[in-house]
């Protein structure tokens, strides 16, 4: 089976290249603690909103390459 894009790696390496979206929580000393990761920005936004409402904390979504 031949790849459609031979110049790009496949599998897990490709996922790392495309990036992930992380939910980070703000702690008392104004630092951000990374908590969860998602494949899509939409899922990360839903997760951050759900956590912010349930804990009354400050959360943000960060895209990491």
C-alpha positions as CSV (number, residue, x, y, z in Angstrom):
1,X,0.0,0.0,0.0
2,X,1.4,3.3,-1.0
3,X,0.9,6.5,1.0
4,X,-0.7,9.5,-0.6
5,X,1.8,11.8,1.0
6,X,5.2,10.0,1.2
7,X,6.9,13.1,2.6
8,X,4.7,13.1,5.7
9,X,5.2,10.5,8.5
10,X,2.2,8.5,9.5
11,X,0.4,7.4,12.7
12,X,1.4,9.0,16.0
13,X,4.1,11.2,14.6
14,X,1.5,12.8,12.3
15,X,-0.8,13.5,15.2
16,X,2.1,15.3,17.0
17,X,2.8,17.4,13.9
18,X,-0.8,18.4,13.6
19,X,-0.9,19.3,17.2
20,X,-3.2,18.9,20.2
21,X,-5.5,21.1,22.2
22,X,-4.9,21.3,26.0
23,X,-7.1,22.5,28.8
24,X,-5.1,24.5,31.4
25,X,-6.3,25.6,34.9
26,X,-5.2,28.8,36.5
27,X,-3.8,28.3,40.1
28,X,-3.5,30.8,42.9
29,X,0.1,32.0,42.0
30,X,-1.0,33.0,38.5
31,X,0.5,29.8,36.8
32,X,-1.3,27.5,34.4
33,X,-1.5,23.8,35.1
34,X,-2.1,21.5,32.1
35,X,-4.9,19.1,32.8
36,X,-6.5,17.4,29.7
37,X,-5.8,17.1,26.0
38,X,-8.1,16.7,23.0
39,X,-7.7,16.1,19.3
40,X,-10.1,18.9,18.3
41,X,-10.5,22.5,19.4
42,X,-14.3,22.1,19.7
43,X,-14.0,19.2,22.2
44,X,-11.4,21.1,24.2
45,X,-13.7,24.2,24.4
46,X,-16.6,22.1,25.6
47,X,-14.4,20.4,28.2
48,X,-13.0,23.7,29.4
49,X,-16.4,25.3,29.7
50,X,-17.8,22.2,31.6
51,X,-14.9,22.3,34.0
52,X,-15.1,26.1,34.5
53,X,-18.9,25.9,35.3
54,X,-18.5,22.9,37.6
55,X,-15.5,24.2,39.6
56,X,-16.0,28.0,39.2
57,X,-12.3,28.1,38.2
58,X,-10.5,29.8,35.3
59,X,-9.6,27.5,32.4
60,X,-8.1,28.1,28.9
61,X,-7.6,26.1,25.8
62,X,-4.0,26.1,24.3
63,X,-3.0,24.7,20.9
64,X,0.4,23.0,21.1
65,X,2.3,21.9,18.0
